[in-house]
Amino acid sequence: MNENGVIISAKEMYTALQEVSKSLQRIEGRLDKLEGRIEAAQQASERSQKALESVDERSREALNKAEDALDLAKKIEDQIIWMWRIVGGAIATGAIGALFYFAQQSIGG
């Protein structure tokens, strides 16, 4: 039974299997670490997304408040303009009334 080929003893096969087993354990360990990192990255991504949504919501609220404040400022500005028109009209009316009064006084009234 002398065939051409390689003869591997049981001890050599056992040693080779042990090396393969150790390599497999190292690969599994690395894979576990990689899975942990992937999970941590996914969690960080989810936290970032939630934070971004929160910031987006707050910025919309701030924009709405700023627009409301601008509308209020425009209304107040319009009211101030009308107030000055009324004050100017009252002064003009008072001046005209005073002119008529002094004109009557000078005519002899």
Residue pairs with C-beta under 8 A, 6 or more apart in sequence:
none
